[in-house]
Amino acid sequence: MIGVYGGTFDPIHFGHLRTILDVKERLGLQQIRLVPCSQPVHRGRPSATVQHRFAMLQQATENISGFVVDRQEMVRDKPSYMIETLKSLRQQFRQQSLILIMGGDAFEKINTWFQWQQLFDYAHIVVMQRPGSDIDNVNLPLFLQVKLTQNAADLARKEHGCLYFQNVIQLDISATQIRQKVAQHESIDFLLPNNIIKYIRDNNLYLGDFNAG
């Protein structure tokens, strides 16, 4: 099974890394492909260039087994749509389960994604949630209710089409918080890997006007 985790990663931090490592270990994924978004559709322009964000991702994951940085959205000269990424990955991994990983906030807005219902034609969707925060199945649209499974084994048996909620350890860290601290010359120690802190300092990232998002 191949995990797919997209985001702006502006910058990558322990909140990202800890949760997706949880998913990888608990579901037994072969790898997780981290896909930096070049031109986000649902949020403002990232503060750091996609080249800087890609470099930080590479450095943050270089010693984590099974984490792969996927640059395909970087090379597209158009807005980043996850459906296009999944279509491409399905061509690459024809007979393996693809697992699109997302947080609860992203899942709540999934109906605003481009061709969102077709995501299930190429992958399963796994939503990360805090332990104890059970999803209210009644409020799910019927389209999603029929795809919901509580059996993780279904993700391996089928190549795509299931919705699954996975409890993970969630750290209260955000990229917005980190950028704000850098802009205000506050410490960002223990929020992200030391080599990424050094990269941010060496490249003078996030020192300008604070960009929320």
Secondary structure, 3 states (H helix, E strand, C coil): CEEEEEECCCCCCHHHHHHHHHHHHHHCCCEEEEEECCCCCCCCCCCCCHHHHHHHHHHHHCCCCCEEECCCCCCCCCCCCHHHHHHHHHHHCCCCCEEEEEEHHHHHCHHHCCCHHHHHHCCEEEEEECCCCCCCHHHCCHHHHCCECCCCHHHHHCCCCCEEEEECCCCCCCHHHHHHHHHCCCCCCCCCCHHHHHHHHHCCCCCCCCCCC
